[in-house]
Each structure stands twice: as C-alpha cells, then as structure tokens.
Amino acid sequence: MMRKKSVKTALAVSAIAVLGVTGSVCAQDEEAASEARQEDKSAADVLKPVDTKVFSSLFKCRLVDGTVEIRKQGEDTWVKAKEGHYYPLGSSIRTMSELGAPVRVEISFGTDCILWTTNVAEIATRPIEIGENTRTVELKSGRINLNLPRVLKNGLFFVAAPYFTCSNLAGESWFDYKPTGDGDEAVVHCKTGLITLTGRHYKIERMGAAYQVRIRSTADDLFSWIRGESGANKILLDQGMIAEKNFETGETKDVPKTLEFPLAPKNAVKIFRRRSPVSGNMIVSMMTFDAAGVIQNRCAFAEGRSNVNSGELVAKPLPVVDADAVAKATAGDEAAAEKPAKKANADEAAPAEEPAPAPAKEEKPAADNGDSDI
C-alpha cells in the first residue's frame, strides 16, 4: 500500500515538474514574441511619416543642471524641476544663475524634438485640446535653442512672441527675446531648415539656413521695426487695399496689395500704426530703407479701405546735373567737330605742319617835304 502511494506521489511530482517547465517555456516564448512585436512596431514607426507620432503627450526634463524651476498651469508657485520627470503642457520653465554659476536645461517634446538653454531664460508651453498634435513655445526672456526633425511637416511646431509668430519650423534654430522698457526686442536665427515668420502687416515666408532677423515692437503694438542681419531674403509688406476693375464685366472689387522688399543685411522696415479717431480704422504708415539708410518705399493706408490708400510716396530722385560741366563738355564737342577727323591708322605719322609765312614788312610813307603835286 505504501509502495502504491509513493508511486502516485512520484507521478504527481513529475507532472508538476513538467507543467513548470512547460509554463517556463511558454513564458519565454511569449516574452520573445512580445520583443519581436516591439521590434516590428519600432521598425514600423521608423517607416511612418514623422508627423504621425512626433510628440509625446507630456514634455520631459531630460537634463537639469543648475537652478531650474517649473510652474504648472493655474499655479502661482515655482518648484524645482526634476531630471527625468514629465510635466503637463501649459507649464512654464525658467532657469536662474546664482553668482554666475552655469545652468542648463534640456526639454524633450518627443524623441527628436529637443529644446535647450544654457543661460538665464524663461519660456511657457501652450496647453492644447485633446487629440491636438501641435506644440507651441512662448518666449518670455533669454535665449533658447531648438532642434527639430528636418522633415517635420508644416503646422506642427510654433514659437510665439507677443507681436509675431514663427511657424512651419524644421531643423535647428535659436531665438533671443528681451523685454524692454516700452516693448520688446527679439532675434530669430535659422541655423538649418526653414522658418516662416509672421507679424502684423509683414511676413517672411521662407527663412533659410544662416538667415537672421531682428525685430523691435512697442508695448502697444503701434510700432514695428524689422532689420535683416545675415543672409538674404525677402519680406512681404501689406500696402492696404486697392480697387481693381474688371473691364469685361465692369465690376470693381477691393483686393489686397503687397510689396516685396529685399531684407538683406542692414536693410530695414519701419511700420507706424494709429487708430483713427473718426472711423476707428487702423491707419498704417510703412517705410523701407536700404543699408545706407536711404528711404526706398513709403505708403500709407487704412485697414480694409481701398479709398484710403496713398500708394507709393517716394519719388525716385533724378540725377544731379552740373551746368558748368555740361557747358564745358558741349564746348569741347563743338571744338572737336571743327577739327578734321584723324586718320584711322594711328601708327602712321601725321604730316608736319608747314611753317606760317613771315608777315610782310610795312612800307613807311615818304615824308611830305612840300614837293608833292597835291
């Protein structure tokens, strides 16, 4: 009886061992299959367009060196940022340097979308709606650097200042923003890739590699100053509305007018705005200047009104005429016309001029000694 029990016990132990080995093998197979699926998924992600899942739902502090603080949306308190932690969009980030100590922070919006700064700076991230696949960084102070995919599609990443917006960003760029006593000043630099910069009454459609522009604005947005600093590009300037007539149908309609101006280094644009006390429309005066500071274009218009538009106001100066120089040149031409034409062959020696005949001697009249017949 005992022998039968021990046989049954041995069989049960063997069954349990077999089940354990089978379970272990199944677990290993499942783990291997999961890893294979993950590799297939990673490969599929590589092949997908970059805008399919370019951003994570939260941003991450990849690196924190020095004093870096985070303030979440709706809160008043700044807290120390933690390296490796994720934070919700709508939060603000700032860096501070005590006694000149180095500071650096790197923020990741996705695997290939990195923002970093190595100086005292402050930015804010803009909250988004559920399912929205865009990201916006608001400039507050200091300089930030961006490294985005070169193939990032348009309309996904934005950098915003109070009076202009940079869109369609791709590649590397940096932004330096400084509040002033009566407004702000910003420098936008496209290192690689492209940027579209849009402000009130102006637009730079394609900022290319190594192009840099400086922008100043007043706090009331009644004045803008834009200057090219490196590279060569064109800026599109609003020139109000003009009435355009269709001579076939006789119909007249208002259409926008724009000026394309080369914003090369040291070329500048000034835009003045004020609200009309009568109609309430915004009155705009715009001027362009070349690198020497000479005005090139000027116009004034009211927003949305073709009947209030000055058109081009700069009369191109005529060349200055020197009357004395013109008289001398004319006299020289007349004298040259009176001289005989020179021979075509300049190597032939000109014939020697004959000497002028000596003047004849004058005969003195005989003295009247009274013997004259008269």
C-alpha positions as YAML, in Angstrom:
chain: A
units: angstrom
residues:
- id: 1
  name: MET
  ca: [0.00, 0.00, 0.00]
- id: 2
  name: MET
  ca: [2.82, 2.34, 0.84]
- id: 3
  name: ARG
  ca: [4.52, 1.45, -2.42]
- id: 4
  name: LYS
  ca: [1.43, 2.45, -4.40]
- id: 5
  name: LYS
  ca: [1.27, 5.79, -2.58]
- id: 6
  name: SER
  ca: [4.92, 6.55, -3.28]
- id: 7
  name: VAL
  ca: [4.43, 5.75, -6.96]
- id: 8
  name: LYS
  ca: [1.44, 8.10, -7.10]
- id: 9
  name: THR
  ca: [3.44, 10.78, -5.33]
- id: 10
  name: ALA
  ca: [6.32, 10.40, -7.78]
- id: 11
  name: LEU
  ca: [3.95, 10.65, -10.71]
- id: 12
  name: ALA
  ca: [2.39, 13.83, -9.26]
- id: 13
  name: VAL
  ca: [5.80, 15.42, -8.71]
- id: 14
  name: SER
  ca: [6.82, 14.55, -12.25]
- id: 15
  name: ALA
  ca: [3.62, 16.08, -13.61]
- id: 16
  name: ILE
  ca: [4.17, 19.27, -11.64]
- id: 17
  name: ALA
  ca: [7.76, 19.49, -12.93]
- id: 18
  name: VAL
  ca: [6.62, 19.00, -16.49]
- id: 19
  name: LEU
  ca: [3.97, 21.70, -16.09]
- id: 20
  name: GLY
  ca: [6.57, 24.07, -14.60]
- id: 21
  name: VAL
  ca: [8.96, 23.52, -17.47]
- id: 22
  name: THR
  ca: [6.14, 23.94, -19.97]
- id: 23
  name: GLY
  ca: [5.00, 27.14, -18.27]
- id: 24
  name: SER
  ca: [8.55, 28.47, -18.26]
- id: 25
  name: VAL
  ca: [8.96, 27.65, -21.93]
- id: 26
  name: CYS
  ca: [5.62, 29.30, -22.73]
- id: 27
  name: ALA
  ca: [6.61, 32.40, -20.76]
- id: 28
  name: GLN
  ca: [9.90, 32.60, -22.61]
- id: 29
  name: ASP
  ca: [8.13, 32.13, -25.92]
- id: 30
  name: GLU
  ca: [5.63, 34.85, -25.02]
- id: 31
  name: GLU
  ca: [8.44, 37.21, -23.98]
- id: 32
  name: ALA
  ca: [10.30, 36.54, -27.22]
- id: 33
  name: ALA
  ca: [7.12, 37.10, -29.22]
- id: 34
  name: SER
  ca: [6.50, 40.36, -27.34]
- id: 35
  name: GLU
  ca: [10.02, 41.54, -28.11]
- id: 36
  name: ALA
  ca: [9.56, 40.63, -31.76]
- id: 37
  name: ARG
  ca: [6.29, 42.55, -31.86]
- id: 38
  name: GLN
  ca: [8.02, 45.53, -30.24]
- id: 39
  name: GLU
  ca: [10.82, 45.39, -32.83]
- id: 40
  name: ASP
  ca: [8.27, 45.19, -35.63]
- id: 41
  name: LYS
  ca: [6.44, 48.14, -34.12]
- id: 42
  name: SER
  ca: [9.68, 50.15, -33.84]
- id: 43
  name: ALA
  ca: [10.53, 49.38, -37.44]
- id: 44
  name: ALA
  ca: [7.05, 50.40, -38.49]
- id: 45
  name: ASP
  ca: [7.41, 53.66, -36.56]
- id: 46
  name: VAL
  ca: [10.64, 54.41, -38.41]
- id: 47
  name: LEU
  ca: [8.88, 53.96, -41.71]
- id: 48
  name: LYS
  ca: [5.92, 56.14, -40.72]
- id: 49
  name: PRO
  ca: [5.81, 59.85, -41.62]
- id: 50
  name: VAL
  ca: [7.45, 61.94, -38.94]
- id: 51
  name: ASP
  ca: [4.24, 63.79, -38.05]
- id: 52
  name: THR
  ca: [2.26, 60.61, -37.19]
- id: 53
  name: LYS
  ca: [3.52, 60.48, -33.60]
- id: 54
  name: VAL
  ca: [6.22, 63.10, -33.35]
- id: 55
  name: PHE
  ca: [5.23, 64.45, -29.90]
- id: 56
  name: SER
  ca: [4.64, 62.82, -26.56]
- id: 57
  name: SER
  ca: [1.56, 63.83, -24.56]
- id: 58
  name: LEU
  ca: [3.80, 65.43, -21.87]
- id: 59
  name: PHE
  ca: [7.16, 67.14, -22.10]
- id: 60
  name: LYS
  ca: [10.16, 65.74, -20.27]
- id: 61
  name: CYS
  ca: [13.07, 67.40, -18.49]
- id: 62
  name: ARG
  ca: [15.87, 65.31, -19.99]
- id: 63
  name: LEU
  ca: [18.67, 67.19, -18.28]
- id: 64
  name: VAL
  ca: [18.74, 69.63, -15.37]
- id: 65
  name: ASP
  ca: [22.00, 71.33, -14.38]
- id: 66
  name: GLY
  ca: [21.79, 74.31, -12.04]
- id: 67
  name: THR
  ca: [18.70, 76.11, -10.84]
- id: 68
  name: VAL
  ca: [15.71, 75.16, -13.00]
- id: 69
  name: GLU
  ca: [12.12, 75.67, -11.90]
- id: 70
  name: ILE
  ca: [8.68, 74.61, -13.17]
- id: 71
  name: ARG
  ca: [5.33, 76.29, -12.63]
- id: 72
  name: LYS
  ca: [2.27, 74.30, -13.69]
- id: 73
  name: GLN
  ca: [-0.70, 75.93, -15.37]
- id: 74
  name: GLY
  ca: [-3.04, 77.64, -12.93]
- id: 75
  name: GLU
  ca: [-0.49, 77.64, -10.09]
- id: 76
  name: ASP
  ca: [1.47, 80.53, -8.62]
- id: 77
  name: THR
  ca: [4.32, 78.59, -7.04]
- id: 78
  name: TRP
  ca: [7.55, 77.67, -8.81]
- id: 79
  name: VAL
  ca: [9.01, 74.30, -7.82]
- id: 80
  name: LYS
  ca: [12.38, 72.74, -8.56]
- id: 81
  name: ALA
  ca: [12.43, 70.78, -11.80]
- id: 82
  name: LYS
  ca: [13.41, 67.12, -11.54]
- id: 83
  name: GLU
  ca: [15.56, 65.47, -14.16]
- id: 84
  name: GLY
  ca: [13.77, 62.65, -15.95]
- id: 85
  name: HIS
  ca: [10.28, 63.78, -14.87]
- id: 86
  name: TYR
  ca: [7.36, 64.54, -17.20]
- id: 87
  name: TYR
  ca: [5.26, 67.71, -16.90]
- id: 88
  name: PRO
  ca: [1.93, 68.74, -18.47]
- id: 89
  name: LEU
  ca: [1.67, 71.19, -21.35]
- id: 90
  name: GLY
  ca: [0.71, 74.64, -20.13]
- id: 91
  name: SER
  ca: [3.59, 74.67, -17.64]
- id: 92
  name: SER
  ca: [6.29, 77.34, -17.59]
- id: 93
  name: ILE
  ca: [10.03, 76.75, -17.23]
- id: 94
  name: ARG
  ca: [12.70, 79.16, -16.04]
- id: 95
  name: THR
  ca: [16.41, 78.96, -15.33]
- id: 96
  name: MET
  ca: [18.35, 81.07, -12.85]
- id: 97
  name: SER
  ca: [22.05, 81.52, -12.22]
- id: 98
  name: GLU
  ca: [23.36, 82.36, -8.80]
- id: 99
  name: LEU
  ca: [26.65, 84.29, -8.81]
- id: 100
  name: GLY
  ca: [27.31, 83.38, -12.42]
- id: 101
  name: ALA
  ca: [27.02, 79.63, -11.85]
- id: 102
  name: PRO
  ca: [26.45, 77.57, -15.03]
- id: 103
  name: VAL
  ca: [22.93, 76.45, -15.79]
- id: 104
  name: ARG
  ca: [21.48, 74.19, -18.46]
- id: 105
  name: VAL
  ca: [18.16, 72.50, -19.10]
- id: 106
  name: GLU
  ca: [17.06, 70.20, -21.92]
- id: 107
  name: ILE
  ca: [13.38, 69.65, -22.62]
- id: 108
  name: SER
  ca: [12.01, 66.93, -24.86]
- id: 109
  name: PHE
  ca: [8.64, 67.25, -26.61]
- id: 110
  name: GLY
  ca: [9.28, 63.95, -28.37]
- id: 111
  name: THR
  ca: [12.16, 61.68, -29.27]
- id: 112
  name: ASP
  ca: [13.54, 64.06, -31.90]
- id: 113
  name: CYS
  ca: [12.16, 67.43, -30.67]
- id: 114
  name: ILE
  ca: [14.57, 69.00, -28.21]
- id: 115
  name: LEU
  ca: [14.67, 72.49, -26.66]
- id: 116
  name: TRP
  ca: [17.56, 73.64, -24.51]
- id: 117
  name: THR
  ca: [19.10, 76.74, -22.97]
- id: 118
  name: THR
  ca: [22.40, 77.47, -21.29]
- id: 119
  name: ASN
  ca: [21.63, 80.89, -19.86]
- id: 120
  name: VAL
  ca: [19.03, 82.65, -17.78]
- id: 121
  name: ALA
  ca: [15.76, 82.26, -19.66]
- id: 122
  name: GLU
  ca: [12.04, 81.70, -19.28]
- id: 123
  name: ILE
  ca: [9.51, 80.09, -21.61]
- id: 124
  name: ALA
  ca: [5.97, 78.81, -21.40]
- id: 125
  name: THR
  ca: [4.38, 75.85, -23.13]
- id: 126
  name: ARG
  ca: [0.90, 76.36, -24.53]
- id: 127
  name: PRO
  ca: [-1.87, 73.93, -23.50]
- id: 128
  name: ILE
  ca: [-3.64, 72.01, -26.26]
- id: 129
  name: GLU
  ca: [-7.01, 70.40, -26.82]
- id: 130
  name: ILE
  ca: [-7.41, 66.63, -26.56]
- id: 131
  name: GLY
  ca: [-6.16, 64.98, -29.73]
- id: 132
  name: GLU
  ca: [-4.38, 68.10, -30.99]
- id: 133
  name: ASN
  ca: [-0.96, 67.28, -32.45]
- id: 134
  name: THR
  ca: [0.79, 70.65, -32.28]
- id: 135
  name: ARG
  ca: [3.20, 72.24, -29.83]
- id: 136
  name: THR
  ca: [3.81, 75.93, -29.11]
- id: 137
  name: VAL
  ca: [6.56, 77.58, -27.06]
- id: 138
  name: GLU
  ca: [6.00, 81.16, -25.85]
- id: 139
  name: LEU
  ca: [9.08, 83.39, -25.45]
- id: 140
  name: LYS
  ca: [9.36, 85.24, -22.14]
- id: 141
  name: SER
  ca: [13.06, 86.14, -21.79]
- id: 142
  name: GLY
  ca: [16.51, 84.87, -22.68]
- id: 143
  name: ARG
  ca: [17.78, 82.64, -25.47]
- id: 144
  name: ILE
  ca: [16.53, 79.18, -26.36]
- id: 145
  name: ASN
  ca: [17.73, 76.65, -28.94]
- id: 146
  name: LEU
  ca: [15.58, 74.22, -30.91]
- id: 147
  name: ASN
  ca: [16.50, 71.00, -32.67]
- id: 148
  name: LEU
  ca: [13.58, 69.59, -34.68]
- id: 149
  name: PRO
  ca: [13.43, 66.95, -37.43]
- id: 150
  name: ARG
  ca: [14.33, 68.35, -40.83]
- id: 151
  name: VAL
  ca: [11.31, 66.54, -42.28]
- id: 152
  name: LEU
  ca: [8.83, 67.91, -39.75]
- id: 153
  name: LYS
  ca: [5.66, 68.84, -41.61]
- id: 154
  name: ASN
  ca: [4.23, 72.36, -41.61]
- id: 155
  name: GLY
  ca: [1.87, 73.49, -38.90]
- id: 156
  name: LEU
  ca: [3.15, 71.26, -36.10]
- id: 157
  name: PHE
  ca: [5.60, 73.41, -34.11]
- id: 158
  name: PHE
  ca: [5.33, 77.14, -33.27]
- id: 159
  name: VAL
  ca: [7.41, 79.71, -31.39]
- id: 160
  name: ALA
  ca: [5.37, 82.74, -30.34]
- id: 161
  name: ALA
  ca: [6.24, 86.22, -29.10]
- id: 162
  name: PRO
  ca: [3.70, 88.91, -28.22]
- id: 163
  name: TYR
  ca: [3.77, 90.53, -31.68]
- id: 164
  name: PHE
  ca: [5.00, 87.85, -34.09]
- id: 165
  name: THR
  ca: [4.82, 84.08, -34.58]
- id: 166
  name: CYS
  ca: [7.27, 81.61, -36.10]
- id: 167
  name: SER
  ca: [5.63, 78.62, -37.76]
- id: 168
  name: ASN
  ca: [6.50, 75.71, -40.03]
- id: 169
  name: LEU
  ca: [9.71, 75.16, -38.10]
- id: 170
  name: ALA
  ca: [12.10, 72.38, -39.10]
- id: 171
  name: GLY
  ca: [15.77, 71.82, -38.39]
- id: 172
  name: GLU
  ca: [17.88, 73.86, -35.96]
- id: 173
  name: SER
  ca: [17.20, 77.44, -34.87]
- id: 174
  name: TRP
  ca: [17.61, 79.78, -31.94]
- id: 175
  name: PHE
  ca: [15.60, 82.69, -30.51]
- id: 176
  name: ASP
  ca: [16.75, 85.53, -28.26]
- id: 177
  name: TYR
  ca: [13.95, 87.52, -26.62]
- id: 178
  name: LYS
  ca: [14.37, 90.56, -24.37]
- id: 179
  name: PRO
  ca: [11.59, 92.69, -22.85]
- id: 180
  name: THR
  ca: [12.42, 96.41, -22.92]
- id: 181
  name: GLY
  ca: [11.01, 99.36, -21.05]
- id: 182
  name: ASP
  ca: [8.44, 100.14, -23.73]
- id: 183
  name: GLY
  ca: [8.13, 96.85, -25.60]
- id: 184
  name: ASP
  ca: [10.45, 94.05, -26.65]
- id: 185
  name: GLU
  ca: [13.30, 93.09, -28.93]
- id: 186
  name: ALA
  ca: [13.86, 89.67, -30.49]
- id: 187
  name: VAL
  ca: [16.43, 87.98, -32.71]
- id: 188
  name: VAL
  ca: [15.35, 84.99, -34.81]
- id: 189
  name: HIS
  ca: [18.08, 82.84, -36.35]
- id: 190
  name: CYS
  ca: [17.51, 79.90, -38.67]
- id: 191
  name: LYS
  ca: [20.58, 77.66, -38.50]
- id: 192
  name: THR
  ca: [19.31, 74.85, -40.73]
- id: 193
  name: GLY
  ca: [15.92, 74.06, -42.19]
- id: 194
  name: LEU
  ca: [13.15, 76.63, -42.56]
- id: 195
  name: ILE
  ca: [11.05, 79.14, -40.59]
- id: 196
  name: THR
  ca: [8.01, 81.19, -41.55]
- id: 197
  name: LEU
  ca: [7.83, 84.46, -39.58]
- id: 198
  name: THR
  ca: [4.55, 86.37, -39.48]
- id: 199
  name: GLY
  ca: [3.82, 89.71, -37.82]
- id: 200
  name: ARG
  ca: [1.20, 92.40, -38.20]
- id: 201
  name: HIS
  ca: [1.41, 93.80, -41.76]
- id: 202
  name: TYR
  ca: [4.54, 91.78, -42.65]
- id: 203
  name: LYS
  ca: [5.62, 88.21, -43.38]
- id: 204
  name: ILE
  ca: [8.86, 86.36, -44.21]
- id: 205
  name: GLU
  ca: [7.68, 83.19, -45.88]
- id: 206
  name: ARG
  ca: [10.89, 81.17, -46.01]
- id: 207
  name: MET
  ca: [13.75, 81.94, -43.66]
- id: 208
  name: GLY
  ca: [16.55, 79.66, -44.83]
- id: 209
  name: ALA
  ca: [19.83, 78.49, -43.37]
- id: 210
  name: ALA
  ca: [22.06, 81.15, -41.75]
- id: 211
  name: TYR
  ca: [19.35, 83.84, -42.06]
- id: 212
  name: GLN
  ca: [18.90, 86.18, -39.10]
- id: 213
  name: VAL
  ca: [16.44, 89.00, -38.47]
- id: 214
  name: ARG
  ca: [15.96, 91.43, -35.58]
- id: 215
  name: ILE
  ca: [12.52, 92.73, -34.58]
- id: 216
  name: ARG
  ca: [11.53, 95.52, -32.21]
- id: 217
  name: SER
  ca: [7.98, 96.33, -31.13]
- id: 218
  name: THR
  ca: [6.38, 98.76, -28.73]
- id: 219
  name: ALA
  ca: [4.15, 97.51, -25.95]
- id: 220
  name: ASP
  ca: [1.03, 98.92, -27.61]
- id: 221
  name: ASP
  ca: [1.91, 97.31, -30.97]
- id: 222
  name: LEU
  ca: [1.81, 100.71, -32.66]
- id: 223
  name: PHE
  ca: [5.36, 100.46, -33.98]
- id: 224
  name: SER
  ca: [7.39, 97.65, -35.55]
- id: 225
  name: TRP
  ca: [10.99, 97.72, -36.76]
- id: 226
  name: ILE
  ca: [12.42, 94.81, -38.74]
- id: 227
  name: ARG
  ca: [16.05, 94.58, -39.91]
- id: 228
  name: GLY
  ca: [17.95, 91.88, -41.76]
- id: 229
  name: GLU
  ca: [21.24, 90.92, -40.10]
- id: 230
  name: SER
  ca: [22.61, 87.96, -42.05]
- id: 231
  name: GLY
  ca: [21.69, 86.05, -45.17]
- id: 232
  name: ALA
  ca: [19.42, 87.28, -47.93]
- id: 233
  name: ASN
  ca: [15.66, 87.01, -48.03]
- id: 234
  name: LYS
  ca: [12.51, 88.88, -48.98]
- id: 235
  name: ILE
  ca: [9.79, 90.29, -46.78]
- id: 236
  name: LEU
  ca: [6.18, 90.74, -47.90]
- id: 237
  name: LEU
  ca: [4.66, 94.02, -46.68]
- id: 238
  name: ASP
  ca: [0.99, 94.92, -46.62]
- id: 239
  name: GLN
  ca: [0.08, 98.01, -48.62]
- id: 240
  name: GLY
  ca: [-3.63, 98.07, -47.87]
- id: 241
  name: MET
  ca: [-6.48, 97.53, -50.31]
- id: 242
  name: ILE
  ca: [-6.83, 98.83, -53.86]
- id: 243
  name: ALA
  ca: [-9.87, 98.91, -56.13]
- id: 244
  name: GLU
  ca: [-9.47, 96.61, -59.11]
- id: 245
  name: LYS
  ca: [-11.87, 96.87, -62.05]
- id: 246
  name: ASN
  ca: [-12.78, 94.06, -64.41]
- id: 247
  name: PHE
  ca: [-13.12, 95.76, -67.78]
- id: 248
  name: GLU
  ca: [-15.06, 92.85, -69.23]
- id: 249
  name: THR
  ca: [-17.81, 92.83, -66.63]
- id: 250
  name: GLY
  ca: [-17.37, 96.38, -65.31]
- id: 251
  name: GLU
  ca: [-17.29, 95.02, -61.77]
- id: 252
  name: THR
  ca: [-14.99, 96.64, -59.21]
- id: 253
  name: LYS
  ca: [-13.71, 94.85, -56.15]
- id: 254
  name: ASP
  ca: [-11.17, 95.53, -53.41]
- id: 255
  name: VAL
  ca: [-8.04, 93.39, -53.46]
- id: 256
  name: PRO
  ca: [-5.03, 93.41, -51.11]
- id: 257
  name: LYS
  ca: [-1.78, 94.94, -52.34]
- id: 258
  name: THR
  ca: [1.64, 93.78, -51.17]
- id: 259
  name: LEU
  ca: [5.21, 94.96, -51.60]
- id: 260
  name: GLU
  ca: [8.10, 92.51, -51.87]
- id: 261
  name: PHE
  ca: [11.21, 94.09, -50.35]
- id: 262
  name: PRO
  ca: [14.70, 92.52, -50.14]
- id: 263
  name: LEU
  ca: [15.53, 92.29, -46.45]
- id: 264
  name: ALA
  ca: [19.29, 91.96, -46.92]
- id: 265
  name: PRO
  ca: [21.74, 92.76, -44.08]
- id: 266
  name: LYS
  ca: [21.17, 96.29, -42.70]
- id: 267
  name: ASN
  ca: [18.04, 96.81, -44.83]
- id: 268
  name: ALA
  ca: [15.16, 97.80, -42.58]
- id: 269
  name: VAL
  ca: [11.40, 98.29, -42.44]
- id: 270
  name: LYS
  ca: [9.51, 100.67, -40.15]
- id: 271
  name: ILE
  ca: [5.77, 100.35, -39.59]
- id: 272
  name: PHE
  ca: [3.77, 103.01, -37.70]
- id: 273
  name: ARG
  ca: [0.17, 102.41, -36.64]
- id: 274
  name: ARG
  ca: [-2.52, 104.51, -35.01]
- id: 275
  name: ARG
  ca: [-6.25, 104.27, -34.53]
- id: 276
  name: SER
  ca: [-8.31, 106.79, -36.49]
- id: 277
  name: PRO
  ca: [-10.39, 108.94, -34.08]
- id: 278
  name: VAL
  ca: [-13.17, 109.25, -36.69]
- id: 279
  name: SER
  ca: [-13.69, 105.83, -38.24]
- id: 280
  name: GLY
  ca: [-11.83, 103.70, -35.74]
- id: 281
  name: ASN
  ca: [-9.84, 102.02, -38.52]
- id: 282
  name: MET
  ca: [-6.17, 101.33, -38.05]
- id: 283
  name: ILE
  ca: [-4.08, 103.79, -40.07]
- id: 284
  name: VAL
  ca: [-0.73, 102.38, -41.17]
- id: 285
  name: SER
  ca: [2.36, 104.16, -42.47]
- id: 286
  name: MET
  ca: [5.15, 101.98, -43.81]
- id: 287
  name: MET
  ca: [8.71, 102.81, -44.92]
- id: 288
  name: THR
  ca: [11.63, 100.75, -46.21]
- id: 289
  name: PHE
  ca: [15.33, 101.67, -46.08]
- id: 290
  name: ASP
  ca: [18.43, 100.32, -47.76]
- id: 291
  name: ALA
  ca: [21.72, 99.55, -45.99]
- id: 292
  name: ALA
  ca: [22.83, 103.19, -46.28]
- id: 293
  name: GLY
  ca: [19.65, 104.42, -44.57]
- id: 294
  name: VAL
  ca: [18.14, 105.89, -47.74]
- id: 295
  name: ILE
  ca: [14.38, 105.55, -47.94]
- id: 296
  name: GLN
  ca: [13.22, 103.28, -50.76]
- id: 297
  name: ASN
  ca: [9.45, 102.97, -50.32]
- id: 298
  name: ARG
  ca: [6.73, 104.72, -48.41]
- id: 299
  name: CYS
  ca: [2.97, 104.31, -48.32]
- id: 300
  name: ALA
  ca: [0.04, 104.96, -46.00]
- id: 301
  name: PHE
  ca: [-3.32, 103.23, -45.87]
- id: 302
  name: ALA
  ca: [-6.32, 102.39, -43.71]
- id: 303
  name: GLU
  ca: [-7.02, 98.75, -42.98]
- id: 304
  name: GLY
  ca: [-9.80, 97.36, -45.14]
- id: 305
  name: ARG
  ca: [-10.44, 100.58, -47.13]
- id: 306
  name: SER
  ca: [-9.32, 100.96, -50.71]
- id: 307
  name: ASN
  ca: [-10.43, 104.60, -50.83]
- id: 308
  name: VAL
  ca: [-7.84, 105.49, -48.17]
- id: 309
  name: ASN
  ca: [-4.56, 104.46, -49.75]
- id: 310
  name: SER
  ca: [-1.72, 106.79, -50.69]
- id: 311
  name: GLY
  ca: [0.14, 104.38, -52.93]
- id: 312
  name: GLU
  ca: [3.88, 104.86, -53.42]
- id: 313
  name: LEU
  ca: [5.03, 108.21, -51.98]
- id: 314
  name: VAL
  ca: [8.76, 108.09, -52.70]
- id: 315
  name: ALA
  ca: [9.69, 109.84, -55.93]
- id: 316
  name: LYS
  ca: [12.91, 108.41, -57.24]
- id: 317
  name: PRO
  ca: [15.46, 111.30, -57.38]
- id: 318
  name: LEU
  ca: [16.73, 112.40, -60.79]
- id: 319
  name: PRO
  ca: [20.50, 112.58, -61.34]
- id: 320
  name: VAL
  ca: [22.00, 115.92, -60.38]
- id: 321
  name: VAL
  ca: [23.11, 117.97, -63.45]
- id: 322
  name: ASP
  ca: [26.14, 120.24, -63.20]
- id: 323
  name: ALA
  ca: [25.54, 123.17, -65.66]
- id: 324
  name: ASP
  ca: [29.22, 124.16, -65.83]
- id: 325
  name: ALA
  ca: [30.31, 120.60, -66.58]
- id: 326
  name: VAL
  ca: [27.67, 120.30, -69.29]
- id: 327
  name: ALA
  ca: [28.82, 123.64, -70.85]
- id: 328
  name: LYS
  ca: [32.48, 122.52, -70.87]
- id: 329
  name: ALA
  ca: [31.60, 119.17, -72.39]
- id: 330
  name: THR
  ca: [29.47, 120.85, -75.06]
- id: 331
  name: ALA
  ca: [32.24, 123.34, -75.92]
- id: 332
  name: GLY
  ca: [34.71, 120.51, -76.18]
- id: 333
  name: ASP
  ca: [32.39, 118.58, -78.51]
- id: 334
  name: GLU
  ca: [31.96, 121.62, -80.77]
- id: 335
  name: ALA
  ca: [35.72, 122.21, -80.93]
- id: 336
  name: ALA
  ca: [36.29, 118.58, -81.77]
- id: 337
  name: ALA
  ca: [33.71, 118.75, -84.56]
- id: 338
  name: GLU
  ca: [35.56, 121.68, -86.19]
- id: 339
  name: LYS
  ca: [38.88, 119.80, -86.31]
- id: 340
  name: PRO
  ca: [39.50, 117.44, -89.26]
- id: 341
  name: ALA
  ca: [38.94, 113.80, -88.48]
- id: 342
  name: LYS
  ca: [42.06, 111.82, -87.62]
- id: 343
  name: LYS
  ca: [43.21, 109.00, -89.86]
- id: 344
  name: ALA
  ca: [42.06, 105.51, -88.97]
- id: 345
  name: ASN
  ca: [45.57, 104.12, -88.75]
- id: 346
  name: ALA
  ca: [47.10, 105.62, -85.65]
- id: 347
  name: ASP
  ca: [50.54, 104.17, -86.46]
- id: 348
  name: GLU
  ca: [51.03, 106.46, -89.45]
- id: 349
  name: ALA
  ca: [52.83, 109.64, -88.55]
- id: 350
  name: ALA
  ca: [50.89, 112.82, -89.05]
- id: 351
  name: PRO
  ca: [52.40, 115.17, -91.77]
- id: 352
  name: ALA
  ca: [54.44, 118.03, -90.47]
- id: 353
  name: GLU
  ca: [52.68, 121.33, -90.50]
- id: 354
  name: GLU
  ca: [54.06, 123.92, -92.90]
- id: 355
  name: PRO
  ca: [55.54, 126.95, -91.17]
- id: 356
  name: ALA
  ca: [53.42, 130.04, -91.36]
- id: 357
  name: PRO
  ca: [54.75, 132.70, -93.78]
- id: 358
  name: ALA
  ca: [56.55, 135.63, -92.23]
- id: 359
  name: PRO
  ca: [54.46, 138.77, -92.09]
- id: 360
  name: ALA
  ca: [55.31, 141.36, -94.85]
- id: 361
  name: LYS
  ca: [57.18, 144.47, -93.77]
- id: 362
  name: GLU
  ca: [55.15, 147.61, -93.80]
- id: 363
  name: GLU
  ca: [56.49, 150.41, -96.05]
- id: 364
  name: LYS
  ca: [56.60, 153.74, -94.39]
- id: 365
  name: PRO
  ca: [55.09, 156.62, -96.41]
- id: 366
  name: ALA
  ca: [57.55, 159.19, -97.76]
- id: 367
  name: ALA
  ca: [57.84, 162.33, -95.82]
- id: 368
  name: ASP
  ca: [55.98, 165.33, -97.23]
- id: 369
  name: ASN
  ca: [58.64, 167.85, -97.94]
- id: 370
  name: GLY
  ca: [56.50, 170.19, -99.91]
- id: 371
  name: ASP
  ca: [57.43, 168.72, -103.32]
- id: 372
  name: SER
  ca: [54.08, 166.85, -103.56]
- id: 373
  name: ASP
  ca: [51.93, 167.66, -106.60]
- id: 374
  name: ILE
  ca: [48.96, 167.98, -104.31]
...
